[in-house]
Structures are given as C-alpha cells and as structure tokens.
Amino acid sequence: MSRLVMKFGGTSVADLERIRRVGRLVAAEVAAGHRVAVVVSAMAGKTNELVAWTDAAGPAAEGLPASDDEYDVVVASGEQVTAGLLAMTLRNMGLSARSWMGWQVPIIADDAHGRSRIDDIPPEKLSAALDGGEVAVIAGFQGVTTSGRIATLGRGGSDTSAVALAAAVRAERCDIYTDVDGVYTTDPRIEARARKLARISYEEMLEMASLGAKVLQTRSVELAMAQKVPVRVLSSFVEPGEAPGQ
C-alpha cells in the first residue's frame, strides 16, 4: 500500500463539523488503500488568539526579554488540540488513529524559536505506525530541538511540516487541503475570471508564492522542489467522491 500525507489548514478544521468532514475525507483515502498520515493546523483564528495571549503576558520580569521558547510552547498548543480532536473523530468512525506531537515523531528542528527550520525527521516510528494500519494525525507547525524544547516553524509552517513528513516517509504525494480547489492564476475569491491551472511547476509555484500568493507557504514549495515531493492543492469543502480539485 502506498503512503499519503494529507494536510488540512485552519479553515478546514475550524469547528467540529468541519473536522468530521475531514474525517470522512481521510476515511475515503484509507478505504482506497492508502497508509495515511494527516497534518493539521490550529482551528481558524486560534493561533492569533494564542499569540495575543503571549503579547499580553509580556516579559517574565521588569527589564527581561520575553522568552521565545515559552512563546513556542503556547502557540504550538492550537495544533495539539486539533490533532487530538481529529484522532478522536477517526476512532469514532471505526478507524485506528492516534495523535502525534512534533516531539513524538520526532521532527528535529533548530532552536530559532518562532521561525525554526526542520533539520531531520527520523522516519522509523511514523513508518511503523503507518505500516501497522494506523492513521497518524500529526500536529503541524512544530518540531523539537536537540535540547528537547518545542520549536515552531513560522506562520504557515504546517505546509512545511506536511511536505517534510511526506519526504521522510517516502509518500506517494502530499495533498494540501484548503478553501480553494486548486491553484489559480489569481485569487478566485476576488477575481471571477481567475483560471485554475491543471499543472504547475515547482519553480512557477515558488514565484507565485514569493509574489504573495497564499496557496502554499514559500518554504514548503522550496522543500517540495528539493525533495521532489508531488504536491496537490485540493478543497476540503467537499464530500468523498466529489471532485476536490487538482
């Protein structure tokens, strides 16, 4: 059976009903014969709320800087909530599933807190879980430093998590689910004449991302190009069997 990584952004997991729809999309891929790893973002708006809390908490004491590693502890918690909720949902659907935090995989990252880069993902634990028939639901946007501290990958970092994990476990592809059904020449929510592209090269996608297109995070496109990971952009606002995009 081939391996597949599915990534769902904040709007796709914004509430329990949307998480249930995600569960049905995941179940359909399992039924199709894939070994599935799912990477999730925090619920829409949750990371902004957590960041605001860290801003309000401020420095630990007068004259001392805010602790970047503790910032990461707080803002990474949104993905942990989503991962647990989706794993529970999948279990209720009769699937074998469990949540994974970045440190459990482990996703090894450097100590540039708030903008960390992934150094390595040893694939053994995750591969064994997938080959055992478990759906691995992984908290995106986070890794762990060599000293054991949580490190976040920067805003939009769940895309990077997904591509890096797909490369690590040698997945057939990485499917990025969002609120649009593919890559367009411009934002279809703004421009009615926007045209969906059947295929796009890594270089073209990287140029679009660098010019402000919000379909994929720039770093995730760079990683996909370097590791030759096939990436699809799909809509999560469909039911299994409907055309999700390309």
N, C-alpha and C positions, 0 to 999 in steps of 0.2 A: 504494500500500500504506500502511496506517495504521501509526503508530508506537505502541509499547507499552513501558512501563517495568515490569520485574519486580524486586521486591526480596526477598531471602532473608536471614532472620535467622540468628543463631548456631547455633540448634538445627538449622536446615535444612541447614547446611554443616558439621556437627560432625565429620565424618570423610569419607574418600574415597568410601565407598559412598553416603552422603547427597549428596555433590557430584555423583556420577554420576546420582542420581535427579533432582537439579536440572537437570542437563544434558538429561535426557530431557524434562522439562517445558519447558525453553527450546526444544528442537528441535521440539516439537509446535507451539509458537506460531509458529516460523519456517515450519513446513510449512503452517500455516493462513494464511500470507500476511502476517504482521506483520514490521515492521522492529523489532528488539528491542534494547533497552538493559537490562542486568541490573546491579542494585546489590547488593553483597554486604557482609555484616558479617564480623567475625572469627569463626573457629570458636568454638563454645561454650566458655567458660572462658578463652580466650586473652587477652582484654583484661584480665581480673582478674589473670592471671599477669604481664602486662606492667606493669600499674600497681604490683603488688607489687615488681617489679624497680626501678621508679623510686623507690619509697619506700625500698628498701634502699640504693640508690645515694646518696641524700641530697644535701645541699648540695655544690657543687663544691669548696668550701674552708671552713674554720672561720669561722663568722660571716657567711657569704654565703648568700643565699636560693637555693633550688632554682630552676633555670631552667625557666620554664613552656614556652618554645618547644622546649626539648630534651625535655621530658615529652611533648609532642605528637609529636615525631619517633619516640619509642619506641612510644607506644600506638597510633599510626596504622599501624604495620607489620603488625598482625594482619590487617587488611583487604587489605593488599597481597598477602599470602600466599594468601588465599582467591581473590582476583581472578585471580592467575596460575594457580592450580590449576584453577579452573573454565574459564578460557580454554584451557588445555591439554586438558582433558577434551572441550570442544566441538570443538576441532580434531581430536582422535582420533575423533570421531563424524562427521567429514567436513564440519563447518561452518566457515565463515570467521569467525574470532573473534580478538580481542586484548584485553588488559587495559589499563585506563586508571587512572592515579592522579589524585587531585584536581587536582594542578597541571597535568596534561596536558590536561584538558578545555577550559579551566580553570574550577574552581569558586572564584570570588573570595570571600574571607571577611575579616572584620575580624580585628584582632590580639588579641582577648580569648582568649588561648590556654586550651584546655581547655573553653571554653564559647562558642566563636566563633559568629557568625551569618553566613549567606550574604548577600553584597551583590549579586552578579551572576553569571550564567552565560552568557557569550557562546556561542550555540548553533552557530556555523558549523562548527567542527571535528567535533563529535559528529554533527551532522545530515548532514554529508558522508559520514562513515563509515557511518551507518545507511542512507543512500540508496544507498551502494555495495554493500549486501548484507552488511555486517559486523555480527556480534553484538558490541556494545561491553560489556565486563564492567568495571564501574566500582567502585573501592574506595569504599565508603560512609564516612560519619563524618568525612570530611576535606575540607579546602579548602586554599587557598594565599593568603597575604596579599599585598598590593601590593608588599611588600619581598621577596617570594619565599620566605617561611617557611611550613612546614606548620602548619596550624591545625586542631584537632579541634573538633567541634560539640557535645560533651557526650554523656553516655551515652544510647544510643538514637538517636544522631544519624543513623544510616543511613536511618531512615524519612524524616527531613527531606531528606537527600540525594536520595532517590528522588522525592519529591514535587516538589522544586525542579527536578530534571532533567526530569521529566515536563512541568512548566510551560514550561521553557526550550525544549524541542524540540517543544512542542505535541502531546504524545502523546494518543492516544485515551483512555487511562486509566492509572492506576498500580495494579498488583496487588501487594499486600503479602502475602508467603507466610510463614506461621509454623506453630506446632504445634497450632493450633486452626483449625477450618474455617469461621470467620466471627465475627461479633460477637454475643455472648450477653448476656442480661440480667444474668448474673453468671458467675463462673468455672466452666465446665462440668467442670473437673478437680476441683472441690471440691464443687459443688452439683449433684446428679443432676437436679434439676428445672429447671436453667437452660434458658432458651428462646432459640433462635437467631433473630435479627432479620432479616427479609427485606431491609429497607432502614433506614437511619438517617441523619438529617440531620447536617450538619457541626456545628450547634450542640449537638445531643444527644451526638454523639461527643466533642465538646470538653468537655462537662460530665462525661461518664463518665471521660475521661482525667484531668481535674482532680481527680476524686474517687478516683483511684488505679487505675483500670482500666489494665492493662498491654498492651492490644492494640496501641495506637498511641501514639507519643510526642506530648505536647501540642503542641509546636511544629510538628510535621508536620501536625496537624489544622488549626491556625491557618493555615498556609501553603496547604493544600489549599482551605480556605474562601475565602481571599483571592484565590487564582488560579483558583478554580472547576475544580479538577482532580478528576475522578471517581476514587474510590479503592475497591478491593475488598480484602477480607481473605480469604485462602484458605489451605488446608492444603497444605504441601509433602510431607506423608506419604502421598501418593497417586501412582499412575502415570498417565501421559497417558490421557485417555479416562474416567477415574473422576471422579465429582463432587467437585470440590475445595473447594466452599464457595460463598460469595456475598458 
